[in-house]
Amino acid sequence: MTWQELLNEGEKRLSKKGVPEAKLNAWYLFSDCFETSKSGFFLNQELETESEKTERFLALIAKRCERIPLEYLLGETEFMGLPFLVNENVLIPRQDTECLVEEVLKKCEEADVLDLCTGSGCIGITRFQTDQIVDTNNLQFRRIFNGNDTLVLRNIIRKRI
């Protein structure tokens, strides 16, 4: 089976189960499994697929057919232009939350903001990222995030704030 045929098969399975935006979902899962960009795909669409990657792709397609959110399957989502790790233990950040954070940042430019029950930590990390003055050795910063789940800590390390 070629890359193109496999991608088409993924889209077909998602469409048959009524998954919205089946083509886009299939593409995101394919590009994740095969670690390729659109240009890489177009250059290699006639390549034969590798069995391990094919099995992983079809397993992810099956999970997506069960309506497991795409972001959980990919393990990452974007919030305010920054990538964040997510899993089934946290809520997926939504666009309306981005709007809320933008408004809060406008009104609370000088105020300290505490992100309680952080989940992925996207709100607090984004706040610190926009300030770009956070010292991760700062005692107050460490008290806020110390002891929270490893997902938040991994997101903090990825952002290098």
Summary of the structure (lengths in Angstrom):
residues: 161
radius of gyration: 19.1
end to end distance: 44.2
largest distance: 57.6
contacts: 416
relative contact order: 0.10
helix: 58%
strand: 6%
